[in-house]
Amino acid sequence: MTTKAEIIASLKTNYPTLRSGDDEQGYTELSPADYQTTIEGWAINQLARTAADAQADTDKAILLAKFGITADEAKLLLS
């Protein structure tokens, strides 16, 4: 599993700077503190999505086991 620090490092590589604003009023680069806060927020959100996806996969596996069927058999039943 990817750690928060690894996600932050990847985000900083992919987004070395961040700007806010719009085409009409112009853009300004985020301050270092705002940049760090934004990147950390993105990392937390990514971790939460990953955890939610993993939980959904676990829940699905438990349900399939209760029914005693495979994922492919469940797809056939629902088609």
C-alpha positions as CSV (number, residue, x, y, z in Angstrom):
1,M,0.0,0.0,0.0
2,T,1.2,3.5,-0.8
3,T,1.9,5.7,2.1
4,K,0.8,9.3,2.5
5,A,4.4,10.5,2.2
6,E,4.8,8.5,-1.1
7,I,1.6,10.1,-2.5
8,I,2.8,13.6,-1.5
9,A,6.2,13.0,-3.1
10,S,4.4,11.9,-6.3
11,L,2.0,14.8,-6.3
12,K,4.9,17.3,-5.8
13,T,6.7,15.7,-8.7
14,N,3.6,15.9,-10.9
15,Y,2.6,19.4,-9.7
16,P,5.7,21.3,-8.7
17,T,3.7,24.6,-8.6
18,L,0.0,25.3,-8.2
19,R,-1.9,28.4,-9.2
20,S,-5.3,29.8,-8.3
21,G,-7.5,32.2,-10.2
22,D,-9.1,32.4,-13.6
23,D,-8.6,33.7,-17.1
24,E,-10.4,37.0,-16.5
25,Q,-8.7,38.0,-13.3
26,G,-5.4,36.2,-13.8
27,Y,-3.6,33.6,-11.8
28,T,-1.4,33.7,-8.8
29,E,0.9,31.0,-7.5
30,L,0.0,29.5,-4.2
31,S,2.2,30.4,-1.2
32,P,4.4,27.6,0.1
33,A,2.0,27.0,3.0
34,D,-1.1,26.9,0.8
35,Y,0.7,24.6,-1.7
36,Q,1.6,22.2,1.1
37,T,-1.9,22.2,2.5
38,T,-3.4,21.6,-0.9
39,I,-1.0,18.7,-1.7
40,E,-1.6,17.1,1.7
41,G,-5.4,17.4,1.2
42,W,-5.1,15.7,-2.2
43,A,-3.0,12.9,-0.6
44,I,-5.6,12.4,2.2
45,N,-8.4,12.2,-0.4
46,Q,-6.5,9.7,-2.5
47,L,-5.8,7.5,0.6
48,A,-9.5,7.7,1.5
49,R,-10.6,6.7,-2.0
50,T,-8.1,3.8,-2.0
51,A,-9.4,2.6,1.4
52,A,-13.0,2.9,0.3
53,D,-12.3,0.9,-2.9
54,A,-10.5,-1.8,-0.8
55,Q,-13.4,-2.0,1.6
56,A,-15.9,-2.3,-1.3
57,D,-13.8,-5.2,-2.8
58,T,-13.8,-6.9,0.6
59,D,-17.5,-6.5,1.1
60,K,-18.1,-7.9,-2.4
61,A,-15.9,-10.9,-1.7
62,I,-17.7,-11.6,1.5
63,L,-21.1,-11.4,-0.2
64,L,-20.1,-13.6,-3.0
65,A,-18.7,-16.2,-0.5
66,K,-22.0,-16.1,1.4
67,F,-23.8,-17.0,-1.9
68,G,-21.2,-19.5,-2.8
69,I,-20.6,-18.0,-6.3
70,T,-17.8,-16.4,-8.2
71,A,-17.8,-12.8,-9.5
72,D,-18.2,-14.2,-13.0
73,E,-21.3,-16.1,-12.0
74,A,-22.7,-13.0,-10.3
75,K,-22.2,-11.1,-13.6
76,L,-24.1,-13.8,-15.5
77,L,-27.0,-13.6,-13.0
78,L,-27.2,-9.9,-13.4
79,S,-27.1,-9.8,-17.2
